[in-house]
Amino acid sequence: MKTAAYCGGAKRFWIPLLCGFAYSLCLPPFSSMMHPVFTPFPLLAFAALIPFFFFATRMPRRRAFIYSYIYCAAMILGQKYWIGFVTAEGLWVFIIIGVALISLAWGALYFAAALLFRLCVKRLPRMYVAVYPAVWVLVEYFRTLTDLAFPWSYIGYSAAGILPLAQFSSFTGVWGLSYLIVLGNIVIWELLCACRARENTQQKWLAFGVWAALVVGIFVWGAFRMNRGPATPETARIALMQSYMDQFNWGAGSLDTAVTVSDSMVRVAAKEHPDMIIFPESALLCYLDRRPDIRDQVLAWAAAGVPIMVGALHWDRPSDPSSEDDYDVYNTVFLTQGGRLVPYHKVMLVPFSEAMPFEARFPILSRVNLGEAGFKRGPSEPVFRISQNLEIAPYICYEIIFPSFVRRRLKESTNLLVNVTNDGWFGRSSGPYQHAAMAQLRSIENGISLARAANSGITMHVDPYGRILSKTKLYTRDMVIRDIPTFRIMTYYARFGDWFVMFCAILAAAGIFTGLIQKRRPGEITLPLLVDEQKLVPVNACHAECEAN
């Protein structure tokens, strides 16, 4: 009780700031992906939001609002500080300002979630335990919408470090994991409040036991699920190239170096007779199909019959005659097929980095230059048939972090996700680990293997259950070649998509409806933490008033 009073005291702004930063300890890189010593850290997710609830329900309101916003902004900054590593010549100050604005803006979104928590506790004292996790899922889903979409590091991704539990995403997507974790935080929060008030502890322990049994049940089911699969699964040998070209120091001779390095890596990989060779995004940073000399060399690599996928750039004349642009420029990955290069142009572009948000709707924004690349969105979302037994769906960089975008492109015959990325911009930060974990969860959701080639790491093979079969370290030039399962598990999520988001929307709507029609009895106290809001007259004040009369 003394600790709670101290943490909620006035002018102790460093406490929500520190707690907000500590939230990131449950997310990558703090998992076994980085080092076995961090294996237990994902379990912190089940308590990561307790400070969030504590600050949101403080009194007076002004202090609750200030502390909650500080916590939320620090929570976002702790997850996305690595954006500041993406430096560009002459724009360093603007990027740092951008990181601060992103933290404040996304912090405002979660600050709204804190206000909703306070409201749910007050108006739905019994239902909010089930309703508020649904609200949280809707807040996360909102981050996938509009041209500002940046759905990075949901709390559900912490389960990527607990693979048996992460199997639940094959049923609900990452949304179900977020719901389960937020529910656990609330149950534990309720138990702590009851112990502090020394009342209703038996009921709260029962709720905690039910939730814990649910988590254990999912964990056991997930462990059994991971041990299933074909006795003799079909496989394909996939060679992943981590060519590691330093994008920060790209100069006049860098393209020749990249071609030379790639050529030597292909020669080594070809000796292993792979079914496919995959290079990362921006492996050959040029307009590949407009450079006959380099294009012919890439096609020569594939002359031995091994298809090669390589990231580069591409330009075309504008398809729109009214366009003011001389060229349409694309972030592209090329596949060698039939003696030619078959392109896939990136569809989901990073806001403010690859494209200006809402430029299509408000053309005047095209005149604003914040250093973005000015790419055009790809016109199609193809899958590539490599052989009779191998059909792939390519995704460039952060496209892999959109659950519904990944799912909608997969045909029943597609049996391999391919993610090419250049995480070299992120430095030695949490960014590459977070990106890899999100890609890992796409495999579990859709029951399909993943081949991920990253310029500077993490390059890895992942099976349909999310198990990492091989991976590289950061900032090394390396390759990994191995057989990867090509069987497909048709999961519930793969069939029905974001159905759990709709369920959460219905649950939240039911909670809102109940809150609107519910009539509280005069003087009813809904929660001890919010008792000051009832504006009840203290007993001593009543006695003093009576004596005065």
C-alpha positions as CSV (number, residue, x, y, z in Angstrom):
1,M,0.0,0.0,0.0
2,K,2.9,2.4,0.8
3,T,4.5,1.5,-2.5
4,A,1.3,2.3,-4.4
5,A,0.9,5.6,-2.6
6,Y,4.5,6.5,-3.3
7,C,4.3,5.6,-7.1
8,G,1.1,7.5,-7.4
9,G,2.4,10.6,-5.6
10,A,2.6,14.0,-7.2
11,K,5.6,15.1,-9.3
12,R,7.2,11.6,-9.5
13,F,7.1,11.6,-13.3
14,W,10.1,9.4,-13.6
15,I,8.1,6.5,-12.3
16,P,5.6,6.2,-15.2
17,L,8.5,7.0,-17.6
18,L,10.6,4.1,-16.2
19,C,7.6,1.7,-16.1
20,G,6.8,2.6,-19.8
21,F,10.3,1.7,-20.8
22,A,10.2,-1.5,-18.8
23,Y,7.1,-2.6,-20.8
24,S,9.5,-3.6,-23.7
25,L,11.2,-6.2,-21.6
26,C,8.5,-8.7,-22.5
27,L,9.0,-8.2,-26.3
28,P,11.9,-9.2,-28.6
29,P,14.9,-9.0,-28.4
30,F,14.3,-10.2,-24.8
31,S,13.6,-13.8,-25.7
32,S,15.5,-17.0,-26.6
33,M,16.0,-15.6,-30.1
34,M,18.8,-13.4,-28.9
35,H,20.2,-15.6,-26.0
36,P,18.9,-18.5,-23.9
37,V,19.3,-16.3,-20.7
38,F,16.4,-14.2,-21.9
39,T,14.0,-17.3,-22.3
40,P,11.8,-16.4,-19.3
41,F,11.4,-12.7,-20.3
42,P,8.2,-13.2,-22.5
43,L,6.4,-14.2,-19.3
44,L,6.6,-10.6,-18.1
45,A,3.9,-9.9,-20.7
46,F,1.3,-11.2,-18.2
47,A,2.2,-8.4,-15.8
48,A,3.4,-5.7,-18.2
49,L,0.2,-3.7,-18.2
50,I,-0.3,-3.6,-14.4
51,P,1.4,-0.2,-14.1
52,F,-0.8,1.0,-17.0
53,F,-3.9,0.0,-15.1
54,F,-2.5,1.6,-11.9
55,F,-1.8,5.0,-13.4
56,A,-5.1,5.0,-15.3
57,T,-7.2,4.6,-12.1
58,R,-5.3,7.1,-9.9
59,M,-6.9,10.1,-8.2
60,P,-7.2,12.9,-8.9
61,R,-8.0,12.7,-12.6
62,R,-5.4,15.2,-13.6
63,R,-2.6,13.1,-12.2
64,A,-4.0,9.9,-13.7
65,F,-4.1,11.5,-17.1
66,I,-0.6,12.9,-16.9
67,Y,1.0,9.7,-15.6
68,S,-0.9,7.6,-18.1
69,Y,0.2,9.6,-21.0
70,I,3.8,9.6,-19.9
71,Y,3.7,5.8,-19.5
72,C,2.1,5.3,-22.9
73,A,4.6,7.6,-24.7
74,A,7.5,5.9,-23.0
75,M,6.0,2.5,-23.9
76,I,6.0,3.4,-27.6
77,L,9.5,5.0,-27.5
78,G,10.9,1.9,-25.8
79,Q,9.6,-0.3,-28.7
80,K,10.4,2.1,-31.6
81,Y,13.5,4.0,-30.6
82,W,15.3,2.2,-33.4
83,I,13.6,4.4,-36.0
84,G,16.2,7.0,-35.0
85,F,18.9,4.7,-36.5
86,V,17.4,5.3,-40.0
87,T,19.6,8.3,-40.7
88,A,19.6,10.1,-44.0
89,E,22.0,12.8,-45.1
90,G,21.0,16.2,-43.8
91,L,17.9,14.8,-42.2
92,W,19.2,13.6,-38.9
93,V,17.5,16.3,-36.8
94,F,14.2,15.6,-38.6
95,I,14.4,11.9,-37.9
96,I,15.0,12.4,-34.2
97,I,12.0,14.8,-34.1
98,G,10.0,12.2,-36.0
99,V,10.8,9.5,-33.4
100,A,9.6,11.9,-30.7
101,L,6.4,12.7,-32.7
102,I,5.7,9.0,-33.3
103,S,6.1,8.3,-29.6
104,L,3.7,11.1,-28.7
105,A,1.2,10.3,-31.4
106,W,1.0,6.5,-30.8
107,G,1.2,7.3,-27.1
108,A,-1.9,9.3,-27.5
109,L,-3.7,6.3,-29.0
110,Y,-2.8,4.2,-26.0
111,F,-3.6,7.1,-23.7
112,A,-7.1,6.9,-25.2
113,A,-7.0,3.1,-24.3
114,A,-6.1,4.2,-20.7
115,L,-9.1,6.5,-20.5
116,L,-11.3,3.6,-21.8
117,F,-9.9,1.4,-19.1
118,R,-10.9,3.9,-16.5
119,L,-14.3,4.3,-18.0
120,C,-14.8,0.5,-18.2
121,V,-13.8,0.0,-14.6
122,K,-16.3,2.7,-13.5
123,R,-19.3,1.8,-15.7
124,L,-18.8,-2.0,-16.1
125,P,-17.4,-3.1,-12.7
126,R,-18.2,-6.8,-13.4
127,M,-18.0,-7.0,-17.2
128,Y,-14.8,-5.0,-17.8
129,V,-12.6,-8.0,-17.1
130,A,-13.8,-9.6,-20.3
131,V,-14.7,-6.4,-22.3
132,Y,-11.5,-4.4,-21.9
133,P,-9.2,-7.0,-23.6
134,A,-11.5,-6.8,-26.6
135,V,-11.1,-3.0,-26.6
136,W,-7.3,-3.4,-26.5
137,V,-7.5,-5.8,-29.5
138,L,-9.5,-3.2,-31.4
139,V,-7.0,-0.5,-30.6
140,E,-4.2,-2.8,-32.0
141,Y,-6.3,-3.6,-35.1
142,F,-6.8,0.1,-35.7
143,R,-3.1,0.4,-36.2
144,T,-3.4,-1.7,-39.4
145,L,-5.7,0.8,-41.1
146,T,-5.2,3.9,-43.3
147,D,-2.0,5.1,-45.0
148,L,-0.5,5.6,-41.5
149,A,-0.6,1.9,-40.7
150,F,2.3,0.7,-38.7
151,P,1.2,-2.4,-36.8
152,W,4.5,-3.0,-35.0
153,S,5.0,-5.0,-31.8
154,Y,1.6,-5.9,-30.5
155,I,1.7,-7.3,-27.0
156,G,0.6,-10.7,-28.5
157,Y,4.0,-10.9,-30.2
158,S,5.6,-11.6,-26.8
159,A,4.2,-15.1,-27.1
160,A,6.6,-15.8,-30.0
161,G,9.1,-16.6,-27.2
162,I,6.6,-19.2,-25.8
163,L,6.0,-21.3,-28.9
164,P,3.4,-23.8,-27.5
165,L,1.3,-20.8,-26.3
166,A,1.8,-19.0,-29.7
167,Q,0.1,-21.9,-31.5
168,F,-3.2,-20.3,-30.3
169,S,-2.6,-17.8,-33.1
170,S,-3.3,-20.5,-35.7
171,F,-6.9,-20.2,-34.4
172,T,-7.4,-16.5,-33.7
173,G,-4.4,-14.8,-35.2
174,V,-2.1,-12.6,-33.1
175,W,-5.3,-11.0,-31.8
176,G,-6.2,-13.9,-29.6
177,L,-2.8,-13.8,-28.0
178,S,-3.2,-10.1,-27.2
179,Y,-6.6,-10.8,-25.7
180,L,-5.3,-13.6,-23.6
181,I,-2.4,-11.6,-22.3
182,V,-4.4,-8.5,-21.5
183,L,-7.0,-10.7,-19.8
184,G,-4.3,-12.1,-17.6
185,N,-3.0,-8.7,-16.7
186,I,-6.5,-7.6,-15.6
187,V,-7.1,-10.8,-13.6
188,I,-3.8,-10.3,-11.8
189,W,-4.5,-6.6,-11.3
190,E,-7.9,-7.5,-9.8
191,L,-6.3,-10.0,-7.5
192,L,-3.7,-7.4,-6.3
193,C,-6.4,-4.8,-5.7
194,A,-8.5,-7.4,-3.7
195,C,-5.4,-8.3,-1.6
196,R,-4.7,-4.6,-1.0
197,A,-8.3,-4.0,0.1
198,R,-8.5,-7.4,1.9
199,E,-11.9,-8.3,0.4
200,N,-13.2,-10.6,-2.3
201,T,-9.9,-12.4,-2.4
202,Q,-11.5,-15.8,-2.8
203,Q,-13.5,-14.7,-5.8
204,K,-10.4,-13.1,-7.4
205,W,-8.3,-16.2,-6.7
206,L,-11.0,-18.3,-8.4
207,A,-10.9,-16.0,-11.5
208,F,-7.1,-16.2,-11.6
209,G,-7.3,-20.0,-11.3
210,V,-9.7,-20.2,-14.3
211,W,-7.5,-17.9,-16.4
212,A,-4.3,-19.9,-15.4
213,A,-6.1,-23.2,-16.3
214,L,-7.0,-21.7,-19.7
215,V,-3.4,-20.7,-20.4
216,V,-2.0,-24.0,-19.3
217,G,-4.6,-25.8,-21.4
218,I,-3.6,-23.8,-24.5
219,F,0.0,-24.4,-23.7
220,V,-0.5,-28.2,-23.5
221,W,-2.6,-28.2,-26.7
222,G,0.0,-26.2,-28.4
223,A,2.8,-28.6,-27.4
224,F,0.8,-31.5,-28.8
225,R,0.1,-29.6,-31.9
226,M,3.8,-29.0,-32.5
227,N,4.5,-32.7,-32.4
228,R,2.0,-33.5,-35.1
229,G,2.6,-33.4,-38.8
230,P,3.4,-35.8,-41.7
231,A,5.7,-38.7,-40.8
232,T,7.7,-38.1,-44.0
233,P,7.1,-34.4,-44.9
234,E,7.9,-33.0,-48.3
235,T,10.7,-30.6,-48.3
236,A,12.5,-28.1,-50.5
237,R,16.1,-27.0,-50.2
238,I,16.2,-23.3,-49.8
239,A,19.4,-21.2,-49.9
240,L,19.2,-17.9,-48.1
241,M,21.9,-15.3,-48.8
242,Q,22.8,-12.7,-46.2
243,S,25.0,-10.6,-48.5
244,Y,25.3,-7.7,-46.0
245,M,26.0,-4.6,-48.0
246,D,26.3,-1.5,-45.8
247,Q,23.5,0.8,-47.0
248,F,24.8,3.7,-44.9
249,N,28.1,3.9,-46.9
250,W,26.8,3.0,-50.3
251,G,29.1,4.7,-52.9
252,A,30.1,4.7,-56.5
253,G,31.8,1.3,-56.4
254,S,29.3,-0.4,-54.1
255,L,27.2,-1.8,-56.8
256,D,30.2,-3.6,-58.4
257,T,31.0,-4.9,-55.0
258,A,27.5,-6.2,-54.4
259,V,27.5,-8.0,-57.8
260,T,30.9,-9.6,-57.1
261,V,29.8,-10.7,-53.6
262,S,26.5,-12.1,-54.9
263,D,28.2,-13.9,-57.7
264,S,30.6,-15.7,-55.3
265,M,27.8,-16.6,-52.9
266,V,25.7,-18.1,-55.8
267,R,28.7,-20.2,-56.9
268,V,29.1,-21.6,-53.3
269,A,25.4,-22.2,-52.8
270,A,25.0,-23.9,-56.2
271,K,27.2,-26.7,-55.0
272,E,24.5,-27.7,-52.5
273,H,21.9,-28.1,-55.3
274,P,19.2,-25.9,-53.8
275,D,15.7,-25.7,-55.2
276,M,15.9,-21.9,-54.9
277,I,18.3,-19.1,-54.0
278,I,16.9,-16.0,-52.2
279,F,18.8,-12.7,-51.8
280,P,17.5,-9.9,-49.5
281,E,15.7,-6.7,-50.3
282,S,18.1,-4.1,-51.9
283,A,20.7,-6.8,-52.5
284,L,21.4,-5.1,-55.9
285,L,20.6,-1.5,-55.3
286,C,20.0,-0.5,-58.9
287,Y,17.2,-0.5,-61.5
288,L,18.0,-4.1,-62.3
289,D,15.8,-4.7,-65.3
290,R,17.1,-1.4,-66.8
291,R,20.7,-2.4,-66.5
292,P,21.3,-5.0,-69.3
293,D,24.8,-5.9,-68.1
294,I,23.8,-6.7,-64.5
295,R,20.5,-8.3,-65.6
296,D,22.3,-10.7,-67.9
297,Q,24.7,-11.6,-65.2
298,V,21.8,-12.4,-62.8
299,L,20.1,-14.5,-65.5
300,A,23.4,-16.3,-66.0
301,W,23.4,-17.3,-62.3
302,A,20.1,-19.1,-62.9
303,A,21.3,-20.8,-66.1
304,A,22.1,-23.9,-64.1
305,G,18.4,-24.3,-63.5
306,V,18.2,-22.9,-60.0
307,P,15.6,-20.0,-59.7
308,I,17.0,-16.9,-58.0
309,M,15.1,-14.2,-56.2
310,V,16.8,-10.9,-55.7
311,G,15.8,-7.5,-54.3
312,A,16.4,-4.4,-56.4
313,L,14.6,-1.3,-57.8
314,H,12.5,-0.8,-60.9
315,W,11.0,2.1,-62.9
316,D,8.3,2.3,-65.6
317,R,6.7,5.1,-67.5
318,P,3.6,6.4,-65.6
319,S,0.4,4.5,-66.4
320,D,-1.6,7.6,-65.7
321,P,-1.2,10.2,-68.5
322,S,-2.1,13.0,-66.2
323,S,0.7,12.2,-63.8
324,E,3.3,14.8,-63.1
325,D,6.0,12.2,-62.5
326,D,8.5,11.3,-65.2
327,Y,8.7,7.7,-63.9
328,D,6.9,5.3,-61.5
329,V,9.6,3.9,-59.2
330,Y,9.0,0.6,-57.3
331,N,10.7,-1.3,-54.5
332,T,10.9,-4.7,-56.2
333,V,12.0,-8.3,-55.9
334,F,12.8,-10.1,-59.1
335,L,12.5,-13.9,-59.8
336,T,14.4,-15.5,-62.6
337,Q,12.0,-17.6,-64.6
338,G,12.1,-18.7,-68.2
339,G,15.2,-16.6,-69.1
340,R,13.7,-13.4,-67.9
341,L,13.1,-11.4,-64.7
342,V,9.6,-11.6,-63.3
343,P,8.9,-8.7,-60.8
344,Y,6.9,-8.3,-57.7
345,H,6.4,-4.7,-56.7
346,K,5.9,-3.9,-53.1
347,V,2.3,-3.0,-52.2
348,M,2.4,-2.0,-48.5
349,L,4.7,1.0,-48.3
350,V,6.2,2.4,-45.1
351,P,4.6,5.8,-44.4
352,F,7.0,8.8,-44.5
353,S,9.9,6.5,-45.6
354,E,8.8,5.0,-48.9
355,A,5.7,7.1,-49.6
356,M,3.8,10.2,-48.3
357,P,0.6,9.1,-46.6
358,F,-2.7,10.1,-48.2
359,E,-0.9,11.5,-51.3
360,A,-3.3,9.7,-53.6
361,R,-6.2,11.4,-51.9
362,F,-4.6,14.8,-51.6
363,P,-2.2,15.3,-54.5
364,I,-0.8,18.5,-53.1
365,L,1.1,16.3,-50.5
366,S,3.3,15.2,-53.4
367,R,5.0,18.6,-53.1
368,V,6.1,17.8,-49.5
369,N,9.5,16.3,-49.3
370,L,10.5,14.7,-46.0
371,G,13.2,12.5,-47.6
372,E,10.8,9.7,-48.5
373,A,11.7,7.5,-51.5
374,G,8.5,8.3,-53.4
375,F,7.8,4.7,-54.4
376,K,4.6,3.7,-56.1
377,R,2.4,0.8,-54.8
378,G,2.6,-2.4,-56.8
379,P,-0.5,-3.1,-59.0
380,S,-0.8,-6.8,-58.1
381,E,-0.2,-9.4,-55.5
382,P,1.2,-12.5,-57.3
383,V,2.3,-15.9,-56.1
384,F,5.1,-17.6,-58.0
385,R,5.1,-21.3,-59.0
386,I,8.8,-22.4,-58.8
387,S,8.3,-26.1,-59.5
388,Q,5.7,-28.8,-59.3
389,N,6.0,-29.0,-55.5
390,L,6.9,-25.4,-54.6
391,E,4.7,-22.3,-54.8
392,I,5.8,-19.1,-53.0
393,A,4.2,-15.9,-51.9
394,P,6.8,-13.0,-51.7
395,Y,6.6,-10.2,-49.2
396,I,9.0,-7.3,-49.0
397,C,10.2,-5.9,-45.7
398,Y,7.3,-4.8,-43.4
399,E,4.6,-6.3,-45.6
400,I,5.0,-9.4,-43.4
401,I,3.8,-7.6,-40.3
402,F,0.2,-7.3,-41.7
403,P,-1.7,-10.4,-40.7
404,S,-4.6,-10.0,-43.1
405,F,-2.4,-8.9,-46.0
406,V,-0.3,-12.0,-45.6
407,R,-3.2,-14.3,-45.3
408,R,-5.3,-12.9,-48.2
409,R,-2.6,-13.6,-50.8
410,L,-2.1,-17.3,-49.9
411,K,-3.8,-19.8,-52.2
412,E,-4.4,-23.4,-50.9
413,S,-1.5,-24.5,-53.1
414,T,1.0,-21.9,-51.7
415,N,3.4,-23.7,-49.5
416,L,6.2,-21.2,-48.7
417,L,6.3,-17.6,-47.4
418,V,9.3,-15.7,-48.6
419,N,10.2,-12.5,-46.8
420,V,13.0,-10.4,-48.2
421,T,14.1,-7.4,-46.1
422,N,16.8,-4.9,-45.4
423,D,16.9,-4.4,-41.6
424,G,20.4,-2.9,-41.8
425,W,18.8,0.5,-41.3
426,F,17.9,-0.5,-37.7
427,G,21.4,-0.9,-36.4
428,R,22.1,-3.3,-33.5
429,S,18.8,-2.5,-31.9
430,S,15.6,-4.4,-31.0
431,G,14.2,-3.6,-34.5
432,P,15.6,-6.7,-36.4
433,Y,14.5,-9.1,-33.6
434,Q,11.0,-7.6,-33.4
435,H,10.6,-7.8,-37.2
436,A,11.8,-11.4,-37.3
437,A,9.4,-12.4,-34.5
438,M,6.4,-10.9,-36.3
439,A,7.4,-12.9,-39.5
440,Q,7.7,-16.0,-37.3
441,L,4.1,-15.6,-36.1
442,R,2.8,-15.4,-39.7
443,S,4.0,-19.0,-40.2
444,I,2.0,-20.2,-37.2
445,E,-1.1,-18.3,-38.2
446,N,-1.2,-19.7,-41.7
447,G,0.4,-23.1,-41.1
448,I,3.2,-22.5,-43.6
449,S,7.0,-22.5,-43.7
450,L,8.9,-19.2,-43.9
451,A,12.2,-18.4,-45.7
452,R,13.4,-15.0,-44.6
453,A,16.5,-13.3,-46.2
454,A,17.7,-10.1,-44.5
455,N,20.6,-8.0,-45.7
456,S,22.2,-7.7,-42.3
457,G,20.1,-10.3,-40.4
458,I,18.1,-12.0,-39.0
459,T,18.0,-14.5,-41.9
460,M,16.2,-17.7,-41.0
461,H,14.2,-20.8,-42.0
462,V,11.0,-21.3,-40.0
463,D,8.7,-24.3,-40.1
464,P,4.8,-24.2,-40.1
465,Y,4.8,-24.3,-36.2
466,G,7.1,-21.3,-35.9
467,R,10.2,-23.3,-34.9
468,I,13.3,-21.5,-36.1
469,L,15.3,-24.2,-38.0
470,S,18.3,-22.1,-38.8
471,K,19.2,-18.4,-38.4
472,T,22.1,-16.0,-38.8
473,K,23.6,-13.4,-36.5
474,L,23.4,-9.7,-37.1
475,Y,25.8,-7.9,-39.3
476,T,27.6,-10.9,-40.8
477,R,28.0,-12.0,-44.4
478,D,26.6,-15.5,-44.3
479,M,24.3,-18.0,-46.0
480,V,22.1,-20.8,-44.6
481,I,21.1,-23.7,-46.8
482,R,18.8,-26.4,-45.6
483,D,15.7,-28.5,-46.3
484,I,12.5,-26.8,-45.2
485,P,9.1,-28.5,-44.9
486,T,6.7,-27.6,-47.7
487,F,3.6,-29.2,-46.2
488,R,0.7,-26.8,-45.5
489,I,-1.5,-26.9,-42.4
490,M,-4.9,-25.3,-43.2
491,T,-5.5,-23.4,-40.0
492,Y,-8.7,-21.9,-38.7
493,Y,-7.1,-18.4,-39.1
494,A,-6.1,-19.2,-42.7
495,R,-9.7,-20.1,-43.5
496,F,-11.6,-17.4,-41.7
497,G,-9.1,-14.6,-41.2
498,D,-9.7,-11.9,-38.6
499,W,-12.9,-13.3,-37.2
500,F,-11.6,-12.8,-33.7
501,V,-11.4,-9.0,-34.3
502,M,-15.1,-9.1,-35.2
503,F,-15.8,-11.1,-32.1
504,C,-14.0,-8.4,-30.1
505,A,-16.0,-5.7,-31.8
506,I,-19.2,-7.4,-30.8
507,L,-18.1,-7.9,-27.3
508,A,-17.0,-4.3,-27.0
509,A,-20.3,-3.1,-28.5
510,A,-22.2,-5.2,-25.9
511,G,-20.1,-3.6,-23.2
512,I,-20.9,-0.1,-24.4
513,F,-24.6,-0.9,-24.7
514,T,-24.6,-2.3,-21.2
515,G,-22.8,0.7,-19.8
516,L,-25.3,3.1,-21.4
517,I,-28.4,1.4,-20.2
518,Q,-27.1,0.4,-16.8
519,K,-28.5,2.6,-14.0
520,R,-26.5,2.7,-10.8
521,R,-28.2,3.0,-7.5
522,P,-27.7,6.4,-5.7
523,G,-24.5,6.3,-3.7
524,E,-23.3,3.0,-5.2
525,I,-19.5,2.6,-5.1
526,T,-18.2,0.7,-8.1
527,L,-14.6,0.4,-7.2
528,P,-12.5,1.4,-4.1
529,L,-9.9,3.0,-6.3
530,L,-12.4,5.4,-7.8
531,V,-14.3,6.2,-4.6
532,D,-13.2,9.8,-4.7
533,E,-15.3,10.3,-7.8
534,Q,-18.4,9.5,-5.9
535,K,-18.0,12.8,-4.0
536,L,-19.3,11.3,-0.8
537,V,-19.2,13.4,2.3
538,P,-16.6,12.1,4.8
539,V,-18.1,10.8,8.1
540,N,-16.1,13.3,10.2
541,A,-17.5,16.1,8.1
542,C,-21.0,14.9,8.8
543,H,-20.4,14.8,12.6
544,A,-18.9,18.3,12.5
545,E,-21.9,19.6,10.6
546,C,-24.4,18.1,13.1
547,E,-22.6,19.6,16.1
548,A,-22.6,23.0,14.4
549,N,-26.3,22.8,14.0
